[in-house]
């Protein structure tokens, strides 16, 4: 477990909280002492990119679902549910890895997060 900052929140906890929504991730990027920690910055950026990817995929699936009425909406509804389940599992793994002090890097998003965090 990492040492708590003067605010009482450890880097591990801050890294995990950054994944809750995009708001804490942005707050940790601008608020000292968290913005000085490369660990917290990495998880905050990865959270932002993960949420952005989820939004883009959601919009794309919504368009596909609207146009799928002709081809049978059941398949696309099932596909959408599967994508959201996969996203939830990825999100949960990121939260748990951050909580345990591990710098878990997602395949494409992690490289962007490392670059933004100054690794």
MIDOSE-1310 file (N, C-alpha, C; in nm, 2 decimals, decimal comma, always signed):
residues 119
xxxx	+0,09/-0,12/+0,00/+0,00/+0,00/+0,00/+0,09/+0,12/+0,00; +0,06/+0,22/-0,08/+0,14/+0,34/-0,09/+0,10/+0,43/+0,03; +0,20/+0,52/+0,05/+0,18/+0,61/+0,16/+0,08/+0,72/+0,13; -0,01/+0,75/+0,23/-0,11/+0,85/+0,21/-0,05/+0,99/+0,19
xxxx	-0,11/+1,07/+0,11/-0,07/+1,21/+0,08/-0,12/+1,29/+0,20; -0,08/+1,42/+0,21/-0,13/+1,51/+0,32/-0,28/+1,51/+0,32; -0,35/+1,48/+0,21/-0,49/+1,49/+0,21/-0,55/+1,36/+0,27; -0,47/+1,26/+0,29/-0,51/+1,13/+0,35/-0,55/+1,03/+0,25
xxxx	-0,53/+1,05/+0,13/-0,57/+0,96/+0,02/-0,44/+0,91/-0,04; -0,42/+0,77/-0,04/-0,30/+0,72/-0,10/-0,30/+0,72/-0,25; -0,19/+0,71/-0,32/-0,18/+0,71/-0,46/-0,26/+0,59/-0,52; -0,26/+0,48/-0,45/-0,34/+0,36/-0,50/-0,49/+0,39/-0,50
xxxx	-0,54/+0,46/-0,39/-0,68/+0,49/-0,38/-0,71/+0,60/-0,48; -0,63/+0,70/-0,50/-0,65/+0,80/-0,60/-0,65/+0,74/-0,74; -0,56/+0,65/-0,77/-0,56/+0,58/-0,90/-0,69/+0,51/-0,93; -0,74/+0,44/-0,82/-0,87/+0,37/-0,84/-0,99/+0,46/-0,85
xxxx	-0,99/+0,57/-0,77/-1,10/+0,66/-0,77/-1,11/+0,73/-0,91; -0,99/+0,75/-0,97/-0,99/+0,81/-1,10/-1,08/+0,74/-1,21; -1,10/+0,61/-1,19/-1,18/+0,53/-1,28/-1,33/+0,54/-1,26; -1,37/+0,60/-1,15/-1,51/+0,60/-1,11/-1,59/+0,68/-1,22
xxxx	-1,55/+0,80/-1,25/-1,60/+0,87/-1,37/-1,49/+0,96/-1,42; -1,52/+1,04/-1,52/-1,42/+1,12/-1,58/-1,39/+1,24/-1,49; -1,48/+1,28/-1,40/-1,46/+1,40/-1,32/-1,35/+1,38/-1,22; -1,34/+1,27/-1,14/-1,22/+1,26/-1,05/-1,09/+1,25/-1,13
xxxx	-1,09/+1,19/-1,25/-0,97/+1,18/-1,32/-0,92/+1,32/-1,36; -1,01/+1,41/-1,40/-0,97/+1,54/-1,44/-0,92/+1,62/-1,31; -0,99/+1,60/-1,20/-0,96/+1,67/-1,08/-0,82/+1,62/-1,03; -0,79/+1,49/-1,04/-0,66/+1,45/-1,00/-0,55/+1,50/-1,09
xxxx	-0,58/+1,53/-1,22/-0,48/+1,58/-1,31/-0,44/+1,73/-1,28; -0,53/+1,80/-1,21/-0,50/+1,94/-1,19/-0,48/+1,97/-1,04; -0,51/+1,88/-0,95/-0,50/+1,91/-0,81/-0,38/+1,85/-0,74; -0,30/+1,94/-0,68/-0,18/+1,89/-0,61/-0,23/+1,82/-0,48
xxxx	-0,16/+1,73/-0,43/-0,03/+1,67/-0,47/-0,05/+1,55/-0,57; -0,17/+1,52/-0,61/-0,19/+1,41/-0,70/-0,14/+1,43/-0,84; -0,13/+1,55/-0,89/-0,08/+1,58/-1,02/+0,07/+1,56/-1,03; +0,14/+1,55/-0,91/+0,28/+1,53/-0,91/+0,32/+1,38/-0,92
xxxx	+0,22/+1,29/-0,89/+0,25/+1,15/-0,90/+0,22/+1,09/-1,03; +0,33/+1,03/-1,09/+0,31/+0,97/-1,22/+0,21/+0,86/-1,22; +0,20/+0,79/-1,11/+0,11/+0,67/-1,10/-0,04/+0,72/-1,11; -0,07/+0,83/-1,04/-0,20/+0,88/-1,04/-0,23/+0,95/-1,18
xxxx	-0,14/+1,02/-1,23/-0,16/+1,08/-1,37/-0,18/+0,97/-1,47; -0,10/+0,86/-1,46/-0,12/+0,75/-1,56/-0,27/+0,69/-1,55; -0,31/+0,66/-1,43/-0,45/+0,61/-1,42/-0,56/+0,71/-1,45; -0,53/+0,84/-1,42/-0,63/+0,94/-1,46/-0,64/+0,95/-1,61
xxxx	-0,53/+0,95/-1,68/-0,53/+0,96/-1,83/-0,59/+0,83/-1,89; -0,56/+0,72/-1,83/-0,61/+0,59/-1,89/-0,76/+0,59/-1,87; -0,81/+0,64/-1,75/-0,95/+0,65/-1,73/-1,02/+0,74/-1,83; -0,96/+0,85/-1,86/-1,02/+0,95/-1,95/-1,03/+0,88/-2,09
xxxx	-0,92/+0,82/-2,13/-0,92/+0,75/-2,26/-1,02/+0,63/-2,27; -1,03/+0,56/-2,16/-1,12/+0,45/-2,15/-1,27/+0,50/-2,16; -1,30/+0,60/-2,09/-1,43/+0,66/-2,10/-1,46/+0,72/-2,24; -1,36/+0,78/-2,30/-1,38/+0,83/-2,43/-1,40/+0,72/-2,53
xxxx	-1,33/+0,61/-2,52/-1,35/+0,50/-2,61/-1,49/+0,44/-2,59; -1,53/+0,43/-2,46/-1,66/+0,37/-2,44/-1,77/+0,46/-2,50; -1,75/+0,59/-2,49/-1,85/+0,68/-2,55/-1,86/+0,67/-2,70; -1,74/+0,66/-2,77/-1,74/+0,65/-2,91/-1,80/+0,51/-2,95
xxxx	-1,77/+0,41/-2,88/-1,83/+0,28/-2,92/-1,98/+0,28/-2,89; -2,02/+0,34/-2,79/-2,16/+0,35/-2,76/-2,24/+0,42/-2,87; -2,18/+0,53/-2,92/-2,25/+0,61/-3,02/-2,25/+0,53/-3,15; -2,14/+0,46/-3,18/-2,14/+0,37/-3,30/-2,24/+0,26/-3,29
xxxx	-2,25/+0,20/-3,17/-2,35/+0,09/-3,16/-2,49/+0,14/-3,16; -2,51/+0,26/-3,12/-2,65/+0,32/-3,12/-2,69/+0,34/-3,27; -2,60/+0,39/-3,35/-2,63/+0,41/-3,49/-2,65/+0,27/-3,56; -2,57/+0,17/-3,52/-2,59/+0,04/-3,58/-2,73/-0,02/-3,54
xxxx	-2,76/+0,00/-3,41/-2,89/-0,05/-3,36/-3,01/+0,02/-3,43; -3,00/+0,15/-3,46/-3,11/+0,22/-3,53/-3,13/+0,16/-3,67; -3,02/+0,14/-3,73/-3,03/+0,09/-3,87/-3,05/-0,07/-3,88; -3,05/-0,13/-3,77/-3,06/-0,28/-3,77/-3,20/-0,33/-3,76
xxxx	-3,30/-0,24/-3,76/-3,44/-0,28/-3,76/-3,47/-0,38/-3,88; -3,41/-0,35/-3,99/-3,43/-0,43/-4,11/-3,37/-0,57/-4,10; -3,25/-0,57/-4,03/-3,18/-0,70/-4,02/-3,21/-0,78/-3,90; -3,29/-0,73/-3,81/-3,32/-0,80/-3,69/-3,24/-0,74/-3,57
xxxx	-3,31/-0,67/-3,49/-3,25/-0,60/-3,38/-3,20/-0,69/-3,27; -3,25/-0,81/-3,26/-3,21/-0,89/-3,14/-3,06/-0,92/-3,14; -3,01/-0,95/-3,26/-2,86/-0,97/-3,27/-2,78/-0,85/-3,22; -2,82/-0,73/-3,27/-2,75/-0,61/-3,23/-2,77/-0,57/-3,09
xxxx	-2,89/-0,60/-3,03/-2,91/-0,57/-2,89/-2,82/-0,66/-2,81; -2,81/-0,79/-2,84/-2,73/-0,89/-2,77/-2,58/-0,84/-2,79; -2,54/-0,80/-2,90/-2,40/-0,75/-2,93/-2,37/-0,63/-2,84; -2,47/-0,54/-2,83/-2,45/-0,42/-2,75/-2,43/-0,46/-2,60
xxxx	-2,51/-0,55/-2,55/-2,50/-0,60/-2,41/-2,37/-0,67/-2,39; -2,32/-0,74/-2,48/-2,19/-0,81/-2,47/-2,08/-0,71/-2,47; -2,09/-0,61/-2,55/-1,98/-0,50/-2,55/-1,98/-0,43/-2,42; -2,10/-0,40/-2,36/-2,10/-0,33/-2,23/-2,06/-0,42/-2,12
xxxx	-2,08/-0,55/-2,13/-2,03/-0,64/-2,03/-1,88/-0,64/-2,03; -1,83/-0,65/-2,15/-1,68/-0,65/-2,17/-1,62/-0,52/-2,12; -1,68/-0,41/-2,15/-1,64/-0,28/-2,10/-1,64/-0,28/-1,94; -1,74/-0,33/-1,88/-1,75/-0,33/-1,74/-1,64/-0,42/-1,68
xxxx	-1,61/-0,53/-1,74/-1,50/-0,62/-1,69/-1,37/-0,55/-1,70; -1,34/-0,48/-1,81/-1,22/-0,41/-1,83/-1,21/-0,30/-1,73; -1,32/-0,22/-1,70/-1,32/-0,11/-1,60/-1,29/-0,17/-1,46; -1,35/-0,28/-1,43/-1,33/-0,34/-1,30/-1,19/-0,39/-1,28
xxxx	-1,13/-0,45/-1,38/-0,99/-0,49/-1,37/-0,90/-0,37/-1,35; -0,92/-0,26/-1,42/-0,84/-0,14/-1,40/-0,86/-0,08/-1,26; -0,98/-0,08/-1,21/-1,00/-0,03/-1,07/-0,92/-0,12/-0,97; -0,94/-0,25/-0,98/-0,87/-0,34/-0,89/-0,72/-0,34/-0,90
xxxx	-0,67/-0,33/-1,02/-0,52/-0,32/-1,04/-0,47/-0,19/-0,98; -0,54/-0,08/-1,00/-0,50/+0,05/-0,95/-0,50/+0,05/-0,80; -0,60/-0,01/-0,74/-0,62/-0,02/-0,59/-0,50/-0,11/-0,53; -0,45/-0,21/-0,61/-0,35/-0,29/-0,56/-0,21/-0,24/-0,59
xxxx	-0,20/-0,12/-0,65/-0,07/-0,06/-0,68/+0,00/-0,11/-0,81; -0,08/-0,17/-0,89/-0,02/-0,22/-1,02/-0,06/-0,12/-1,13; +0,04/-0,10/-1,22/+0,02/-0,01/-1,33/-0,02/-0,10/-1,45; -0,15/-0,13/-1,45/-0,21/-0,21/-1,56/-0,23/-0,13/-1,68
xxxx	-0,17/-0,17/-1,79/-0,17/-0,09/-1,91/-0,26/-0,16/-2,02; -0,37/-0,09/-2,05/-0,46/-0,14/-2,16/-0,38/-0,14/-2,29; -0,41/-0,23/-2,39/-0,33/-0,24/-2,51/-0,31/-0,11/-2,59; -0,41/-0,04/-2,63/-0,39/+0,08/-2,71/-0,40/+0,20/-2,62
xxxx	-0,49/+0,20/-2,53/-0,52/+0,32/-2,45/-0,40/+0,34/-2,35; -0,34/+0,24/-2,30/-0,23/+0,25/-2,20/-0,11/+0,32/-2,26; -0,08/+0,30/-2,39/+0,03/+0,37/-2,45/+0,01/+0,52/-2,45; -0,12/+0,56/-2,49/-0,15/+0,70/-2,49/-0,14/+0,76/-2,34
xxxx	-0,19/+0,68/-2,25/-0,19/+0,73/-2,11/-0,05/+0,75/-2,06; +0,04/+0,65/-2,09/+0,18/+0,67/-2,05/+0,24/+0,79/-2,11; +0,21/+0,82/-2,23/+0,27/+0,93/-2,30/+0,22/+1,06/-2,24; +0,09/+1,07/-2,21/+0,03/+1,19/-2,15/+0,08/+1,21/-2,00
xxx	+0,10/+1,10/-1,93/+0,15/+1,10/-1,79/+0,30/+1,14/-1,78; +0,37/+1,14/-1,89/+0,51/+1,17/-1,89/+0,60/+1,06/-1,85; +0,56/+0,94/-1,90/+0,64/+0,82/-1,86/+0,76/+0,81/-1,95
